[in-house]
Amino acid sequence: MGKRVAVVLSGCGVYDGAEIHESVLTLLQLEKNAAQVQAFAPDVMQAHVVNHLSGEVTEEAQRNALVESARIMRGNVKPLNEASADDFDALIVPGGFGAAKNLSDFAFAGADLKVNADFLDFARAMHKANKPIGLICIAPAMTAAIFGEGASCTIGNDADTAAAIEKTGAKHIVCSVDGIYVDEANKLVTTPAYMLANSIVEAATGIGKLVDQVVAMA
């Protein structure tokens, strides 16, 4: 039997939900590792809806993060409040602004971020059970909330974002687009992905390494 891995999404689309390339690359690499995957997403309204052609917020529109995440999963996604650490060997969270707008409010509050209560409970329970967690792209902004002060992570090399992460109590490590950073003590694996990537191939390299490492640690 393959390792049981929970994947937490946050909508569908880089500007207001889960980054689609990162999500699909994660799912593909998990399948290559013969993992048993279940996706979850918060059953909440998105912070806002962005027109991905223009990049502008569509003020009158409303979308649900769980319903939108179902687009990526072909319908196979469950509400985040149903996730139990007892059922999984590992957790992976793709990036996209949804991680910083729907799973947390890092995009708006920076170092004073608050994290979705259902996600935080699940992630902390996974950590307490000594199970590995992979955070991709901007998702490592939630590191200190999950693991406490001193946990190490990467979002690549963006100075302002790294400074905000360090203000939360986490330690930021500069990392190349094709690399990963492993905080062995916390069983946390992070990679920059589209914080640095200029192509899907670049994003795939780091994400592939992250998934392989998380599965190996599970």
Buried (B, 14 or more C-beta within 10 A) or exposed (E): EBBBBBBBBBBBBBBBBBBBBBBBBBBBBBEEBEBBBBBBBBBBBBBBBBEBEEEEBEEEEEBBBBBBBBBBBEEEBBEBBEBEBEEBBBBBBBBBBBBBBBBBBBBEEBBEBEBBEBBBBBBBBBBEEEBBBBBBBBBBBBBBBBBEEEBBBBBBBBEEBBEBBEEBBBBBBBBBBBBBBBBEEBBBBBBBBBBBBEEBEBBBBBBBBBBBBBBEBB
